[in-house]
Amino acid sequence: MNPYNDPILTKSRQVKHCPPHFVKVVISPGEKERTFNLVDDSRNIEEQVIRDWLHQNIEHRFFLGRDADVDKSFFVEALIAAFENPRDATLFSLTLDSLV
């Protein structure tokens, strides 16, 4: 294990995988007909703005990334933010409209 990638040693609050106990907030719901394009510049800019806001305003661990869910036997992909502390999820939910 590379010690530079360890979140405890680097003091990074962003985790790479969403633990099941985190509270999820859907940022951009996916559509059945469309999948997210990872090279879309507007989405990358949106994610960077959200990531910067999270680092500045959230004190506990968080996840920002893609998540898939089953909706009526279809896989739907969405951009989500997930939070270890439910208070952080509430703060983010209230601020989300001004960020996107």
N, C-alpha and C positions, 0 to 999 in steps of 0.2 A: 504494500500500500504506500502510495506516495504521500508523505506528510504534508505537502503543499496543497493537496486536494482535500484534506481532512477539515470539515467545517468547524470542529472544535479548536483546532490549532490555528486556523486562519481567521477565526471569529466571524465567519460568514453565516448569516442567518438564512440564506436561501438554500433550500435542499434540492437535490437533483430528482428525487422521486417523491410522489405525494403519499405520505403515510395515510392509512385508512381512518385515523382518528382526527385528521385535519378537517376544518369546516371549509367547504368549497363554495366559491362564488363564481358563477358563470359570467365571463366578460363578453365573449362573442359566441353566441350559439351557432353551431354548425347547421348545415342543411343537408338533406339526404342526397340531393343532386350534385352537391359541390363538396370538394375537399379543400382544406387549406393548402395554399401554395407557400412553402417555406421561403421562397425567394421573392415573394411579393414585398416590395420596399415599404409600402404604406403599413403593412402589418408589422414589419420589423421595427419601424419607427414607433408605432403604437405600443408594442411590447417594451421598447426601451424607455418610453415615457413612464409607463406603468412601473417598470422595474426600478427606475430612479425614485419614483414617488414612494414605493414600498421600502426601499433602503433608507429613505429620509424620515419616514413617518411611522414605521412599524417596528416594535421593539422585540418581538418574539420571532420564532422561525416561520418561514412561509415558503410556498411553492408557486411558481409561475410557469405555466406550460400548457401543453395540449393534453386533453383527456377524452377518452371515448366512453360513451354510455349507450345502452340499448334502449331504443324508443320504438315500440311496436314492431319488434323483430328486425329493426334496422340499427346499424351502428351509426351513431351521430358523434362527430368529433367537435370539440369546442375548446376555445381558449379559456382557461380557468386560472384563478388565484385561489390558493388554499392556505388556511392559517391555523397555527397551533392554538392560538388564543381566540375564542369567539368574539372578544371585544375588538380585536384587530379586524376581523371579518366584518363586523358592524360598521366600523369606521370606514373601511374600504368601500363597502356597499353604498354608504351615504355620499362618498366622494367620487364614485365611479363615473357618474354622468359628466362631471367637469373634466375628467381625464381623457375620455374617449371622444 
